[in-house]
Amino acid sequence: SKWEIKRCQCCGSRGTHLACSSMKSWEQNWECMECRSIFAKSGNYSKQKKRSLATSEKTDGTTCLLEEPSPKYPRQSPGSQRNFLLQSPKIMCQNNLSPCSHLERPASNRVTMSLSPLMSNRNWSLRKKHLRKQRREVSNILKELKVQVNTKTTRLNINAENIWNSALKGFRQRNFSPTNTIEIKFTNCKNRSKTDTSAASKHRFFQLLMLHLQNSSLFEGSSAKNLSLDFQAVKENLYFEAGKMIAVSLVHGGPSPGFFSKTLFNCLVYGPENVKPALEDVADVDVAQTIKMIKYANSLSSLRSTIHDCYEFLAAAGCLRPITALCDKNMLVNDILIHHVIKRIISPLESFRQGLKTLGVLEKMQMHPDAFSSILCHKPERLSAETICDLFTIHSSSDVNKVEGAGFWMGYLQDVESGESVVTLEDILLFVTGSFSIPPIGFDPEPTIKFLHIRYPVGNRLLNCLELPITKTYEQFKNKMEFTIRNTLRVERE
């Protein structure tokens, strides 16, 4: 069963359950954290990981915690079917909600318009393709973790103008549990919208919280951040709370921080003893300047002079060592980097790691480092017409067969992406879901489109459903979209 123990293929001294490790089958190999650390240190871990991932890539992506797969039809994903997707949006027949094939739909409803050349000819870089692949994988992993969340509700009263203190108070209240469904109530009414749903409010809360953490004293650096050393935060256990908040945000459908440096991420996944920091990890300007002076010293005398000038700093860091040759500077630079970037913050790092263990997030990070790196070390990619097209499933009816409803929708996405509209793709997503970006776990329920006999578009955020009017011309469709979305969001912002 899924509760039998699978032992580490390398040492055999540690084990895991199938359900806990998110392995797809018993044929897949598994290594414990200690052995993965050894692989990382020797440089062989990436090869091991690629072999194990190859097995999971062949699966259909359904959660391994369920005894039987969900009866819901799997969404078509980018890849070999991308060209077909872009020529024909996902359309579900309204009578039985089964996917309509391209051949089964009447000719008037086949969408083979100009969106295909626009998107299929786009040259996406290999980097972006790799990130997309990893983000699809991490979405499935987070959905597995979300199985732990029950229907019991915990309400958090949040003041958006004092997001950190109100969030901290909520997370520390006696009845808070990360496995409960979280409901957000903004207490300052001017930041609330009449159209806000529980999901939209929750996403807004986590978005503000991740932005606060990025700019807080707990982290240092420009864009790629490492942990800082804040003694007051250590005393108040705030690093633990920050890790816990990030884990809860990921599993409960919130955004990812996206600002971790590679060094911080590797410390969390492989352990600090296996990580070699770089000069760009040093945020302190004075320390960085000292390291540069030692690193670029071109003679033994200048090196000794530099060491003499920063003697107190090196002594306090425990980095003093005999210098007998110019090449000794490399070991000294390495010692300073390890002290300043890792050893100095070892207490905050351990506390942060403990917080990330909430809901099993850290364990999944350690098992799927490439996947989680794509969301923790990178910001979400900018929305494109292709992304929005793939996100929504069109629920078709006989009325759609009489008009080019789906064609109008795809044509409008082109206009928005090319700047020929007063709204943006982010505005469309916000209008429908209440979110500016697609969360790492995806939307629940998945976004859909319905064509109805209505005068203007309706964004049903409770169901993530965009209801669109049936029009005779594309200009009518575009005008209605622009008028409704622009005015609705303007009223909300005011």
C-alpha angles and dihedrals in degrees: 000000000000089000096061114110121253111200127217109272091219109044102008090210098105132047146188140198122251089238094048097048098045090229111162096218142355089256090069117095122239131199128194124236094259093054092044088054090053090050090050092050093049094045093240097104096089091057092050091048094050091056094050093045091053089068094050092049089065093059126092094243097247117147115268092212092073121083091217130024118256114266088231113112113251115252117246107252132204115273128069090002096047096102091053090047093055094048093047123025117222106280124187120198108241096219097060104003091232119141113267113225120228091251096046095058118088114261092249090061098050109110111208098144132138096291090084097063090043094056107024090056093052111113105222113193119245088244093060092045090052092049091050091051092050092047091054088052094049090049090059091047093051090049088056090053091048089066085082092063112098132199096256107114129224115191120211118198105214131191105204091203090057099032099156100051094043091047091048091050091050095048091048097048115117097245096048115117125170089220092060122091107259121226120190125209116184107215096198101076097204089069094051126090127209089226094052115120127198091262093048092048091048093050090048090051095051091044091056090044094052090048090051092050091050091057097036129108089252090079134043134195136065112271102335104052137199128195115277128213108252108166093195090051090050090051092051093043091239095148089062091049091049092052090047092050092051092050092048092047092054095049097040095053101265127133126278120247092238094189104093116127117231089247094055091045093049091049089055095045105035101021127259092265090067098049128093111200124213133220092259089063090069110094097177107094095207094049091046090051092050091051091049092051091052094042095050098040106133099196138037092242094053090047092053090046091053091048090050091053093052097035095126093051093049092046092051090049092049091236101122112127135161112274112208100148138027091247089064087079091077093061090045093052090049091050092051093048093049091048097046100038101034118009094044092057099035092118095051089043094055091046090049091049091053090053092051089056087075110121089000095286097136092051090053090048089055092048096045106029096158093052096048093042088063092064103028098046099033134055117234111277117255113271117259134189087251092055093049091045091054093044098060127065114207116224103211129208136175089271091062089056090060096052136035092250095144090043091052090051094051092044090052091053088055092052092048093049093048092050096251092126138068091231131062133225087253088056091054092050091047091048092055105033107016089240130110093208141023110265117232092248092049128233126309112232097028113245117265139182127220126186110216140167094262132129099231138016119272126205109209102195093179090065098023085238126150111206111201130194121242108239135178097226136034092235090059090049093049094047092051092048094049095046095048101042095043096048096041093053092042091056091047092051093048 
